[in-house]
Amino acid sequence: MGLLPRLLRSGLRRGQHGRRAVHAAAALIALAALPATAVRAAAAGPLPPAVQAASPSLQPAGRGALTFLGLRVYEARLWVAPDFRQARFAEHPLALELHYQRDLRAADIAARSVQEMRRGGAMADEEANRWRAQLQQALPDVRAGDRIVGLHAPGQGLAFLVNGRGSGSIADPKLAARFFGIWLAPSTSEPALRTALLEGTAP
């Protein structure tokens, strides 16, 4: 069994690494709605070794960076399946890496994540509260220099690597689709970053 299926089978861990991993990628959401955004389009580059082990068929798409008031918040890189289509991103395996340049508090991240995920369509309050609770349990306080990779397994859920090590997973396909939609859906609050990440992929 590969790394990604093992992570998805492991479920949500509650230890130190679990809090640092599951949805650490969502930490950018605390600043996602801020207006000053700078992005650059370029190839994502080679897969990190841990991602290569989990999903060896992925290939580089684009990369971008978010800045606010001249300060870089994070850098993002995306890898996708060979048959990836932007309009059906939730049907494809993919990996999204966020390299943080600033510290962000976990408590703010969970609430902002759900707020951003609401942009993808109607969400019942019960569902929003459940997802917020899952995120609140799992989110870390993100530190500058952390590298978080979110791995999407269509129809299964998502798993996370923190600084190259497997850490946590959530077996909820709907949550996974909404989560990656924060960056990849047309409804994103950061359309320029979406364009940069999807550079060279088919519509």
C-alpha positions in Angstrom: 0.0 0.0 0.0 1.3 3.4 -1.0 1.9 6.3 1.4 -1.3 8.2 0.4 -3.7 5.3 1.0 -2.0 4.5 4.4 -2.4 8.1 5.5 -6.1 8.1 4.5 -6.6 4.9 6.4 -4.9 6.2 9.5 -7.6 8.9 10.1 -7.2 12.1 12.0 -4.4 12.1 14.5 -4.5 14.4 17.5 -0.8 14.5 18.5 1.7 17.3 17.9 2.4 16.3 14.3 -1.3 15.8 13.6 -2.1 19.3 14.6 0.8 20.6 12.5 -0.3 18.6 9.4 -4.0 18.2 8.8 -5.0 21.4 7.1 -1.9 23.2 7.9 -2.1 24.1 4.2 -5.3 26.0 5.1 -3.3 28.5 7.1 -3.0 30.8 4.1 -6.7 31.4 4.4 -6.3 33.7 7.3 -4.9 36.2 4.8 -6.6 35.0 1.6 -9.1 37.8 1.4 -6.5 40.6 1.8 -6.4 42.7 -1.3 -2.6 43.1 -2.0 -1.7 40.0 -3.9 1.4 39.3 -6.0 1.8 36.1 -8.0 4.2 34.7 -10.5 3.6 31.8 -12.9 6.4 29.2 -13.3 6.7 25.5 -13.3 6.3 23.9 -9.9 9.5 21.9 -10.3 10.3 18.3 -9.3 8.1 16.5 -6.8 9.5 16.5 -3.3 10.7 13.0 -2.3 7.8 12.4 0.1 5.2 13.4 -2.6 7.0 11.3 -5.1 6.6 8.3 -2.8 2.9 9.0 -2.3 1.8 9.9 -5.8 4.7 9.2 -8.3 2.5 9.9 -11.4 2.0 13.6 -10.6 3.6 16.2 -12.9 4.4 19.9 -12.2 1.8 22.6 -13.0 2.4 26.1 -11.7 3.6 28.1 -8.7 2.8 31.4 -7.2 3.2 33.6 -4.1 0.9 35.7 -2.0 2.2 39.0 -0.5 0.5 41.5 1.8 1.9 45.0 2.3 5.1 43.9 0.7 5.5 40.9 3.0 5.5 37.5 1.5 2.9 35.2 3.3 3.6 31.9 1.5 4.7 30.3 -1.7 2.6 27.7 -3.4 3.3 24.9 -5.8 0.9 22.5 -7.6 1.4 19.1 -9.1 -1.4 17.3 -11.1 -2.2 14.1 -12.8 -1.4 13.7 -16.5 -5.1 13.9 -17.5 -5.9 16.8 -15.2 -8.6 19.2 -16.2 -9.2 22.5 -14.4 -13.0 22.3 -14.6 -12.9 18.8 -12.9 -10.0 19.4 -10.5 -11.9 17.6 -7.7 -11.9 14.4 -9.8 -8.1 14.2 -10.0 -5.3 13.4 -7.7 -3.1 16.4 -7.0 -0.6 17.8 -4.5 -0.4 21.4 -3.3 2.6 22.5 -1.3 2.6 25.7 0.7 5.9 27.1 2.0 5.1 29.6 4.8 7.1 32.8 5.3 5.1 34.0 8.3 3.6 32.7 11.5 -0.2 32.2 11.6 -2.4 31.1 14.5 -4.4 28.0 14.2 -7.5 29.4 15.9 -8.0 32.0 13.1 -7.3 29.5 10.3 -10.2 27.1 11.0 -12.8 29.8 10.9 -11.4 31.4 7.8 -11.0 28.1 6.0 -14.7 27.4 6.4 -15.6 30.9 5.3 -13.5 30.5 2.1 -15.0 27.0 1.5 -18.5 28.6 1.5 -17.6 30.4 -1.7 -17.8 27.0 -3.4 -21.6 26.7 -2.9 -24.3 26.3 -0.3 -23.2 24.9 3.0 -25.6 24.0 5.8 -24.7 25.4 9.2 -24.4 21.9 10.6 -21.9 20.9 8.0 -19.9 24.1 8.4 -19.8 23.6 12.2 -18.6 20.0 11.7 -15.9 21.0 9.3 -14.8 23.9 11.6 -14.6 21.5 14.5 -12.4 19.0 12.5 -10.1 21.8 11.4 -10.0 23.3 14.9 -8.9 19.9 16.3 -6.2 19.5 13.6 -4.8 22.8 12.7 -1.3 23.9 13.9 0.1 27.2 14.7 2.1 27.6 11.4 5.6 28.8 11.7 7.7 30.6 9.1 9.6 28.0 7.1 7.1 25.2 7.4 6.3 23.2 4.3 2.9 21.6 4.2 1.7 19.4 1.3 -1.9 18.5 0.9 -2.5 15.3 -1.2 -6.0 14.8 -2.8 -7.4 11.3 -3.4 -10.6 11.7 -5.4 -13.6 10.1 -3.8 -11.6 9.4 -0.6 -10.3 12.5 1.0 -7.0 14.2 1.7 -3.8 13.6 3.5 -1.0 15.8 4.7 2.8 15.9 4.8 4.5 18.3 7.2 8.1 19.1 6.3 8.3 15.8 4.3 6.7 13.5 6.9 3.3 11.9 6.7 1.1 13.2 9.5 -2.7 13.3 9.2 -5.7 12.7 7.0 -9.4 13.4 6.7 -11.6 10.8 4.9 -14.3 13.2 3.6 -14.4 13.6 -0.2 -16.7 16.6 -0.1 -14.5 18.5 2.4 -11.5 17.6 0.3 -13.0 19.0 -2.8 -14.1 22.2 -1.1 -10.7 22.5 0.6 -8.7 22.4 -2.6 -11.3 24.6 -4.3 -10.0 27.4 -2.0 -7.2 27.7 -4.5 -8.4 25.9 -7.7 -12.1 26.6 -8.1 -13.3 29.6 -10.2 -14.9 30.9 -7.0 -11.6 31.4 -5.3 -10.9 34.7 -3.6 -7.5 34.8 -5.2 -8.0 34.4 -9.0 -4.5 35.5 -9.9 -3.0 32.9 -7.7 -5.3 30.3 -9.3 -4.2 31.3 -12.7 -0.5 30.9 -11.7 -1.0 27.5 -10.1 -2.9 26.2 -13.1 -0.4 27.5 -15.6 -0.1 25.1 -18.5 -3.0 22.8 -17.5 -5.9 22.0 -19.7 -9.2 23.8 -19.1 
